[in-house]
Amino acid sequence: MTDQWPIFKAKVPEWLIILSIFAVLLSSVLLFALSTADGTAAAGYYGATASDIQFSLLMFYAAVASFAVVERRFFARVVTKDYLLICIILEILIAYWCYHTREIWLIFALRFLQGIVNCGLTSISLNLLFSRLKSEHAKETGYTIFYGMILCVSPVTALFSVPIVENFEYNVVYKAIIFCFLPSAMLLFCIMNRVHVLRKTPLYKIDWMSFVLFATMLVLIAYVLVYGQQYDWLDDSSILFSVFAILFLFLVSIARQRTLKRPAVDLSVFRSRNFVIGIVFLVILYVIRGAFSLTSSYFINILGMDSLHANEIMIFNIGGVIVGSVIAIRFLIRQKHLRVLWIMGFIFLFVFFLWMCQLFATEAGTGNFYLPLFMQGVGAGMVMSPIVMFIMSSVPEKLSQSASSVGIFVRFSTFSLSLAFINFYQLYFKGKYNDDLRSSLTLLDFNLPDRLKMYQAVLSSRGMPHDEAGKAAIGLLNKAVQKQTFLQFCVSYYEWIAVLCLLSIILIALQPVISRTVINLRNKQPAAAGF
């Protein structure tokens, strides 16, 4: 803060300041996964496919990741209170527009705009939070809290949106998010003074071209990874064109950043060995984290839970994230045994995936999953923010913004890649296990006719006509086969992820430099776009 006035009005109690900041930050986080909180309902409302709903999520993500390279210039130039008002007005207008449209292509554009505005809101909230944390390690604490919220975003958003979707049309979730933003943002606006939280800088020579290049490249990456499987990858001309365009934009961006006097992303960050190590583990973590979504799919598709019940169970995972984040903060403040922290976190994740391989079944009690979900949350909370802060601490202060931007691009690309992995391997395993199961049913299972007759008898006993019961029995058998193939896919994929966790533990054990790196963000400004 460069002004003589305090950021907040003198008579406002500290608890109200913290509450208002967290309320705005939580509303911002809710927006991230809002379009995918109930993918089936969203697809039905817009007449879209599951891939379209995933792409709408990545449009938001691409906007956050690309706008982060220029957002800080706006924040530093505009009075913080005015910047907050601008962001809130734009966020409400965009959400209201989303409420009134059923065109999926327009939702794509609006979600991108939401991402840009949300980047500003997150930046405001985090910097205000840092101003209230008086300890020596305020930024470490603030970012651990923020990344803990990010880890909880999917279940929290689902708990917020699913009751609305079950009782109203899907678009009402956007009206609900307006009523989340409005009171919290107006409260924060009313208790602030008109000051600059960051040192005021002129608003000129903004590198808009970098933003355009990065945004276009990230949107194309999302398009290829989401729709590639659906369009048979390089056999489709649009996918092939997008791949060439990504390569071209990447080379142009690299060449351009190397020639600029003040590049948006200084490529010299890659000269730091520790930075590269951190990026590698960030990629691994996001692939591992992406696999966790299969657990929710298992609850809904195999155990037959509704979305609300499936996400209520995730409260145990949220509790684990809180515990893991608290442990991470203690290690970060003490600046000791960071390698032990990482190893412990990945061990928790390793045990979770192996445990889930044993628990996956067509019938299971929900109580069996409470402890594994808690362990997964603890592991994720222990490694998420420490890895990001390790990356930031691996470069000099002048390169911190560039390191943060690279980290955001990597997180976006790996998150998109994890979605593509799941889509690809699910289709692969579905074909493989379908063939195996059907072969065993036709060639080895001589009791198949008896099984069909049993299904038919059960349906007939419940009042279904005999001929219709025969057709329905075949449908029940196919459904049972589909459940088995999905279970086999989940088990196989989680076994691979468990191996990846084990390899990560070995790699961390071989890198003593992790414990030697001092985590210090005091004079560094990581981008607030932590998504």
N, C-alpha and C positions, 0 to 999 in steps of 0.2 A: 504494500500500500504506500503510495507516494503522497497522498493528501494528508493535511493536518487533522482532519476530522476522522473519527473512528468509522469503521465499516458499518456498524450497527448503531442504532440510537441508544443513548446512554441508559434509559430507564427500562430497556427490554431485558428480562431475565435470561441467563445463559441457557437454561433448559429449553426455553421457547425458541431460541436461535438454533440450537442443535436439532430440535424437533422439526423446524421448518426446512432446514437444509436436507435432512434425511427424507422428509416427505417428498420434496422435489426430486431428489436423487432416486428414490424408489419409483416414482412415476416415470422417470426417464428410463430406468431399467425395464419396467413393465412393457414399454413400447417395443423393445427389441424383439421379443418372441411373440408379440401379440397376434401376428398373422398366422402363426403355426400352432397356437395353443390348443386348438381343436382342428386339426388339418382336414378331417372328414367333413365337418360342418362348413368350413371355409370353402372347400372344393365344391360342395353341393350348392352353396349360396351363389358363388360366382360362376358355376358351370365350368369349373376348371379341373385340371388334373392335379395329382399329388405333387408332381414336378413343378407346376406353376406356383403352388403354395410355398414350396421350398425356395423357388427363385425369388419370390417376393421378400422372404426373409433375407436372402443374400443381397438384394438390392439395397435394403436398409444398411446392411453390414458394409457393403462397398462404399456407400456414401460416407459413413462414419470414418472408414479407413482412409479414403482419399482426401476428404475435407480437413482432416487433422493437420495436413502439411501447411495450411494457410489460416486455420481458425485462430491460432494464437495472436496473429496480427490484428484481427478484429477485436478480440478480447482486450488487448493492450491499448487499443485506440479509443474505444467507446467506453463511456462511463458505465460501470458494472450494473448499476440499477437500470439504466436505459437498455443495456444489452439484454438483461433478463426480461424486461418487458417486451422487447422485439421478439425474442425467442418464444415467449409464451403465446403471444398473439399469433405468430406464424404456426406454432404447433397446434393451437386450437383450430385455426382455419383449415389446416391440412387434415386434421382428424375429422372435422365436420364435413369436408369434401369426401373423405373416405366413407363416411356414414351414408352419403347420398349417392354413391355410385355402385353399380354392379358389374362394371367393365374391368376385367382382370388386367388389361394392358394399362388402364389408368391407375389401377392399384399399384402396379410396378413403379410408375412415375412418382406417385404420391409417397410411396414407401421410401424412395430414394430421397425425396425432399425432406421427409421426416428424419432420415438419417443425418442429413446436413444440419438441421436445426437441433436435433438431439445432441450432436457433437458439442454445440455451443452450450446447451443446458448442462451437460455433464461437466464441461470445463468450469462453468460458473460454480456449480455445486461443490466440486472437489476443491477448488481454490478457496472457497468460503470455509469449507471444512478444515483445510489446513490452517487457516487463520485462527480457528478456535482451539486447535490442539497445541498446547503451549510447551509440550515436552520437546526434548532434543531430537527425538525420532518421530516428529509429527507426520512427515510424509510417508514414512514406512508404515506407521499405524493407519493413516488414512487410506493408502492404497491397498493394504491388506483387507480393510473393511470393504472397500469398493469391489475388489476382486472376489471376496466372499459373497457379496450380493450377486455378482455376475454368475458364480457357480450355482446359485439358487434360482436363477431367473426362470428356467423352464417350469418347475413345479409351482413357483409362486404365481407366475402368469396364468398357468392353467387353473389354479385355485381361484384366481380372480375372474377369469373369463368363462370357464365351463358352466357355472351356475347361470350366468347370463345367457349363454348360447342355448342351454336346455329349456329356458323359459321364454326366450325372445328370438327374433331373427338374428343372424350372425352379426350384421352390421351394427347392432346396438353396443357391441364391445367398444367401438370407437366413440360413441356418445359417452359411455362409462368412463373412458380414459380422459375425456374432457373434464368430467366432474372430479376426477382424481387430481388433475393438474391445477384446475382453477383455484380451489381454496388454498392449497399448499403454496402455489406460486404467488398468489395475492398476499398471503401472510408474509412470505419472505420479502416481497416487494415493499410492503408497508413498513417493515422494521429496519430497512436499509437506508443509509445516507447516500447521497449522490457523490461517490468517490470512485477512484480507480484502484482496484485491487492490485493490478500489475502496473509497472511503470509505463506511463503514457509514451507511445511511439507514433510517428507519422504513418498515415495509411496510404502509402504509395509504393510503387514497384512490387505489388503483390504478385507472386508467381502463379498466375491463373493457369498458365499453360501446363505447369506440372500437375495441377489439380485435374485438368481436363484429360491429360494423358493417363494419369493414374486411375481416374474414375472409369474411363473407357476400357482400359486394360482389365481392371478388376471385374467389371460387369461382364466382359467377354469370357473371363475365366469362369465366372459363376455359370454363364450360359452353357459353356462346354461341359463342365463337370455335372451339371444338373440334367441337361437334356441329351448328353452324349450317348448314354445307354439307350434312351428311347429312340434315338435317330440312327443307331448303329454306327456311332462314332464317325470315323473318317469316310465312311461310305456316303454320308450326307454332305451335300455341298455347303450348307450353312455352317456346319461344324468345322469342315475343312477350312473354309474362309476365316472363321473365328480363330482357329489355331494359328494360321499365318498372320492374322492381324495382331494377335497377342505377341508373337515373336517380333514383329515389326515394331510395335509400340514399346516393347521392352528394350530393344536395341536403341531406338530413338531416345527413350527416357534416360538410359545409361549414358549415351553420348552427350545428351543435353546437360545432365547433371555434372558431368566432368568438365564442361566448358563454362558453366556459369560461375560468376564471381562469388555469389552467395547462393549456393544450391539449396533446394528444399530438402534434399537428402544427400548428405555428404558421404560418398562411398568409401571414404577412408576409415569408416567404422569397421569395415571388414578386415582391416589390418590387425585388429585386436584379436588375439587367440581366444581370450576369455569370452569375447562377444560371440564368436562363431560357436564356441561350446554351448553357450546359453541358447543360441538360436536352434541348435540341433535338439537340445532337450525340450525346447518349446514346441517344436514340430512333433516330437514323440508324445508329449503330454496332450496335445490337441487331438492326435489320432486316438489315443487312449480314451480321452474324454468323450470323443464322438461316439465311441462304441457303447457308452452308457445308455444312450437312447433306446437300445434294444431291450433293456430291462422294462421300460414303460410299455413298449410294444408287446412284450411277452405278457405283461399283466392284462392288457386289453384284448389281444388277439387269442391267447391260449386260455388264460384263466377266466376270460369273459367279464372282467371288471369294466365298469363305466369309467370315463376319463376322470371324473371327480374322485372316485374311490382310489383309482390308481395313483393319483397325485397326492392324495391324503397320506398314503403310505410313505411318500417321498419326504414327509416331515422328518422322518428319522434321518434321511440323508442331509436335510438342512441342518439338523442338530449336529451331525458329524462335521459339516463344513464349519460351523461356528467353533466347535472344539478344535479342529485342525487349524483354523485361522488364529485362534488364541495362542496355540502352541507355536505357530510360525512367528507371531509377533514377539514372543518371549525370546526365541532364538535370534531373531533379527536385532533386537535391542541389545542382547548380550554379545553379539558379534562372535559367537563361538560355535564350533561344531556344525556349520551349515551343511557340510557333506553328510553328516549323520542325519540331519533333518530331511534332506532329499531322499536318502536311502530308506528311512523309516516311512516316508510318504509313499514311495513306490512299492514298498513291501505291503503296505495296507492295500494298495490297488491290486497288486499281484494276488494276494489272498482273496480279495473280493471276486476277481474273475474266475479263479479256480473253484471257489465255493459255489458261485452261480452255476458253473458247469454241472455240479452235483445236484443242485436244487431244481434245475429246469425239468419240468414234467408236465403232463397234461392236467394233473390235479395236484394242488399244493395249498397248504394253509398260509395265509398272509403273515402269520407270526413267524414263519421260518425265515422271512426276508428282512426283518427289522434290524438285526445285528449286521448282516452283510451290507445293507444300505448305509448304516451308520459308519461302518468301516470305510466304505468308499468315500463318503463325505470327509472323514478325517484325513484320508490320504490326499484327496484333491486339495483340501484347504491347506495342508502342510507344504505342498510343492508349487501351487499356482503363483501366488505373489512372490515367494522367494526367487523363483526362476526369472520372473520379469524384472525384479529389482537387481538380480545378479547381472542381467544384460545391461541395465542402465548404469550400474556401478563399474562396468568393464571399460567404459570409454571416458575421455575427459569431459569436463563440463560443457565445453563449446560444441561437442558432438552429441549431447544428450537428446536433443530434439530429433536429430537424424536417426539415432539408435531407436528411439521410440517409434518413429514412423516405419522403420524397417520391421520392427516387432509387430506392429499392427498389420502390415502387409502379409507377413508370414502367418500370423494367426488367422487372417481371413482366408488365405490360400489353403492352409491346412484344414481349417474347418470345412471349407467347400470340398476338399479332397476326401475328408472322412465321410461326408455324405455320399460322394461318388463311390467310395470303397464299399459302403454298406449296400448301396443299390446294385452295384455290379455283382458282389459276392452272394447277395441274396438270390439274384436271378440264377447265378451259376449253381449254387447249392440246391436251389429249387428244382432245376432240371436234373441234376445228378441224383438227388435222393428220390425225386419222383419216379425216375426210371428204375432205380433199385427197388423201391417199395412195390411199384406196380409189377415188376418182374417176379418178386417173391410172392405176391398175391396170386399171380396167374399160374406160376410154375410149381411153387413149393407148398402154398397154402391150400391143401385139399379141403379145408373146412370153410372156404370162402362162400359157397352156396348156403351153408348152414348159417353163416354170419349174416348174410343178406336176408335170409328168412327170419332170423331173430329180429333184425331191424324192422322188417315188414310186420311181424307179429306185434311188436311193441306199438308201432304206429296205428295198426288196425285196432288194437285194444283201446286206443284213445279216440276212436270214432272216425278215423280216416278210411275212406273206401279202399277196398283191397287192391285195385289196379293202381290207384294213386299212391298207395303205401309202397308198392313195388318200385315205382319211380323215385319216391322220396328216399327209399333205403339206399339206392345207388348214390343219391346226393349226400346222404350222411356218411357213406363210405369215403367218398371223395373229400368231404370236409375233414374226416379223420386223417386221411393221407396228407392233406395240406397242413394240418396241425403238426404232424410228425416231421414233415420236411422243414417247417419253420423252426421247430425245436432243434433239429439236427444242424440247421444253419447257425442258430444262436450258440449252440455248444461249440461248433467248429470255429466260429469267429472269435468267441471268447477265449478259446484255447490259444489261438494265434496272438491275441492281445496279451494274454498271460505270459507268453514267451517274450513278447516285446517288453513287458514290464521287467522280466528277469534280466534281459539284456541291458536294460537301462540301469538296473541296480549294479550290474557288473561294471558298466562304463563309468558310473559315478564313483565307484570304489577305486577305479584306476585314475581318477582325476583329483589329486590332492589340492590343485589350484583352487577348487571351489571353496574350501575352508580358508584359504589364504586371502581371498578377495574380501575387501572391506565394503560392506553395504552402506553407502552414504548417498542419500538423495537430497541432502540439505540445500545445496546450491544448484540442484538440477531440476528441470521441469519436464517430467515425462508427459506425453500427450494424454489429455484426459479421456481420449477415446479408447477406453480400456476394453471395449468389446472385441 
